[in-house]
Amino acid sequence: MLQTPNFTKMASMAFPLVRSPTKSTTIFFHHKDQTQNGNGLKFVRGKKLLKDLCTWGIGGPCNYFVQVFHQTHLLSAIRYCHEFSVPYIVIGKGSNCLFDDLGFDGCVILNQIDFLERTEPGVYRVGSGFRFNHLGILSCNEGFAGLEFAAGIPGTVGGAAYMNAGANGQETADSVESIDIVTTDGKFRTLNRVDLSFGYRSSPFQDMNDLAAIVAVTFRLEGSVSARKRQQELLKRRRSTQPVGERTAGSVFRNPTDLGISAGELIEKAGLKGCCVGGAMVSNIHANFFVNNGDCTSQDMLGLIALVKEKVHRKFGVELEQEVLYFNPYGNIASSGKGNV
């Protein structure tokens, strides 16, 4: 999911989207292959492939790549990008991202802030780079309900909060108590749940202009003797109804509201299961999952997304809305078909 302002909607989730400083000037080619700023962060130029940073396995090289393991590292990386006018994105597991084969003409900041604190029974303060499925399993094993669904979501905590990830009648916002963020002017803020407005696969962070990244999320869960059993049932159902183990990005489209039918059902009823464009294929197991068959390009996947949208609209008059995010190689983010996010 993703994790930066204007950056992704979940990513692996990730956060906000592409951040462009006051001007967008690529300066990386003036540096050696590897350099570091005053805080010891190592920025690697032109060697990291985006296909290795997302679950779809698609994407060319990014101009700069850096890993951050603490909120101070994250802030230093963001300040560095602002200092040199470099567009940047912050990502987690990249589970809802479609990167371009041309790569990204900017800096990719990989969020590895993965601490976990138990502040009181059932209350967890978790780094935004912590794996969301691990948190779901851990909390249920400790006897707390609220994140049973999380065990089946291969993203990060930050990406889950940014996208308000959900499944099986639960969503991330249900258990959030507060969220710590860093703003583009370098300030840390804590936002309480009562002051945050979430919706279906949406959060206020998606429209927060001064958001640089989510740093941590505090969850308050309820004690439950049946949480682990319910989670096991959900995981068993997931294994039988989704293409687990294949290269996918989760659900490609949001479920239409107020229609009583899911995006996957619409795609299946349009006869599109197994439909291919190059190396991209609509899963035969779940029609809202698109698979990289091994040699898929970004254009293959964009073509399949456009084809499915067009056929569903022609047959049912429904305009499907993308849940996955496409990253333009030159610093703009767009959900193909919408033009921008």
N, C-alpha and C positions, 0 to 999 in steps of 0.2 A: 503494500500500500503505500502512499506518498505522505509528505509531511511538511509542507511549507506554505506560505501564503500563496494565493493564486497558483497552487501547484497541482495537486491531484485531488481526487476525491477519494481516495482510499487505495492504494495504493494500495498490496501489501499492503499494503496500504501505504499511503504517504500522506502529505498534508496539502497545504495550500499549493498554489501553482507556481508557474515560472515567475521568478522575481527578477525584474530588470532594473538596475540602478538608473540614475538619471540619463545616462546614455549607454548604448550597447556597443562596446568596442572590444573586439577580441584581442587580448594581449598575450595569450598563452604561448604563441609561437616565438615570443621574444625570450622565453625562459628555457632553461635546460630541461631535460626529460623529467627531473624531479627536483623540487625545491621545497622550502618550508618557511613559514613566517616566524615572527618573533616568539610565538607561543609553542613552537615545535610541531605544528601541524604539517604533515607531508602531503603536498599536492602533486599528484601524478598527472602528466600531460599526455594525452593522445593514445594511451595504451589500454584503458579500461573499456571493455565492450558492454554496452547497455543490455545486450541479450543475456549477459551473466548476472544482471541485477533485477530481472523480472521473471515472473513465472511463465510467461508466454515464450521466452527464449528468443526474442526478436529485438534487433537494434544494433546499430553501429557504434563507433567509438565516441566518447565524450571528450571535449577539449581538456577538461580538468576533472580530476576525481579526488575526493578526500573523505576519510572516515572520521566520525566524531563519536567520542565515548562519554562525554560529559557536557552539561549545558554550557559550560564556559568554552569548551572546544567549539561547540555549535555557534556560539556568539562570535568567536574569533573568526571562524570560517566565513560567516555572513559579512562581518566587517571587512574582511579581506576582499571579498567579491565586490562590495560597495566601493572600496578604495580604488580598485582597478576597473570599475564599471563593467563588471562581468555578470551576465544573467546567470541565475542559479536555480536549482531545484533541490528539494530535500526529499529523499525517499526512504522507505523502510524495506519491505519485502518486494515491492513492485508487483503486487498481485492483481492490480486493476489498471495496469499501465500498458500502453502500446507505444513503444519507441520506434523511431524511424530508422531505416537501414543506413541513412546518411549520418546517424548519430545525433549529437547535441552540441551546438556551438556555444558552450558555456560550461559551468561547473556543476557537477552532480555531487551533492553532499549525502553520504550514506549515514543514516542515523543508527548508531549502535548504543544509544543511551538505554540500557536494559536493566536498571536496578529495580528492586521490589522491596517495599517496606510495609510491614504490618503495623499500622498505628494503633489499632485496637481490634478485637475479634470481628471479623467480617469487613474490615476497612483496609483496603490496599491502596497504597500510593505507588504508582508504577511508571517507570521511565517509558517515554513514547516509543523507544526502539525495542521494547520487550515484546516477544511474540505473543499475539493475542490468543492463539490456540493453547499455548502453554499456561497462560493465566486462567483460561477457562477450565482446563483440566485440574490445575492446582487448587483453585478455589472450590471446585466441586468435591475434590478428594478431601478437603479440609472441612466439608460439611456446610457449604454456603451456596445458596441459589441466586440466580440472576444472570449468570454468564454461561449457562449450560450450552447455549448455541455456539459460543466462541470456539469450542474445541474443533469445529469444522471449518474455521475461517483462517486461511494461511497468510495472515497479515500481521501488522504491528498494532500496538495499542494506540499510537498516535494516528495511524491511518484509520483505525476503526472509529475513533472519536471524530475525525475529520469527515468521514463518510456517513457516520451514524450507521455502521454496519449492523445487519440483523438477519435473523432467520427463524423460522418456526415460531412466529408470534412474539419473539423477543428482539430487542435492539439495544445497542450500546447505551444510548441516552437514558434508558430505564434505570441504570445502576450508577450513573455518574453523579458524584458529589461536587467535584470541582475540577478545573483544568488549568494547568500552568502553561503559559505561553511566553515566547519572546517576540517583541515587536521589531519592526524594521529600524526603529531608532535605537535599538539595543537595550530596551527596558524589559524586565521580567514582570509579568502580571499574573495574578490568580483570579480566575473567573468562577463564581459559584453557579451551580446548576440552575438555581431559581432565576438567574439573570441571563440564561442561555435558551434560545428557542431552536429546538430540533424538529425535523420533519422526516418523512420517509426518504431514507438515504440522503439526507441533507443536514447540514449544521450551519450555525452562524459563521463558522470559520471560513466557509467557502466564499463569503462575500465580505470578509474582513480585510480591508485594504492595507492595514498596517500590521498584519500578521506575518511574521517571519517563519515561525514554526511552533508546533505544539511540543512542549518539553516533558510534561508528565500529566497523568490523569489519576485522580483519586476516585475509587469505586467504593460504594457502601452496599454490601450484600446482606441477605437475610439467611439466618440459620435454617438448614433443611436436612432431613434425614434421607430424602429421596432424590436430591440433586444429582448425585453420581449415577443413579440408576437411569434417570431421565436422560442424562447426557449420553450414556452408553446406547440408549435406544435411538437417540438422534444420530449418533455416529454410524450405527448399523444401517439406518435408513439412508444416510448420505452415501455410504459405500455402495448401496444397491441402486441409487437413483442418479448419481453423478459420476462423471468420468475421472474418478480418483486415480492419480498416478500418471495422467496424461498432461501435456503442456497446455494449460488453459489459463484464463484470467478470471475465473469465476463467472458470474452472470454478466453477459455482455449488455443486456438491456434491463432497464427498470420495469417492474410490473406496472401495467396501466392501472390507474386508479378508477375505482367505481365501475369496473366492467365485469368483475367476477371471473376473470380469466387471466392467467399469467402470460407473460411474454413467451415463455417456453411453449405453452400450449398453442398460442397463436402461430408460432413458427412451425410447430409440428403439423398443425392443421393446414398450413399452407404447403405441406409436402416437402419441407426443406431439410429434414433430417438426412444427414449424409451428403448434403450439397457441398461442392468443393469449388474454390477458386484458387488455382495453383496449389500451394501447400497448406492452405487454410480450409478447414472442414467444419461443418455443423455437426456436433456430436450426435451419434446414433443413440446415446444413452439419455442425454438431456439436451433438448434443442436450443436452450439459451446458453450453452457452453460451446465455444468455438475452439477447435483443436489445432495446434501447430503439428502437422504431420511429419516434421523433421526438416523440411526445406522451405518453410514458409517465410515470405518476405513481408515487410510492413505493407506494401501495396497489395499483396494477396489478401491480407486480413482486412484492410480498408475496403477492398473490393467486395469481399464477402459480406461485411457489415452493411455496405450500401445496397447490395443485392437483396439481402434479407429484409431490410427496411422497405425497399421498393415493392417487393412481392407481398409482404404483409399489408402494406398500405393499399395496394391494388385490390387485394382479395377481401380485406375486412374494413378498410377505411380508417385504420388505426395507425397513428404516427408513433412508432417506437422511439423511446428516448434512451440514449446510451448511458450506461453506467461506467464503462471503462473510459479511460482518458487517453487521447492521442497527443503525443508531444511533438510539435513541429521542431525540426532540427535547428531552426534559427531563433529559438527563444519564445515562441508563442505556443500556447496550449490550446487544443481544440478537441471537442468530441465530434468526430467526423460526422457530417450531416447537419450539424448545428452551426459550424463555423467557429464557435468559441464557447468557452465555458463560463 
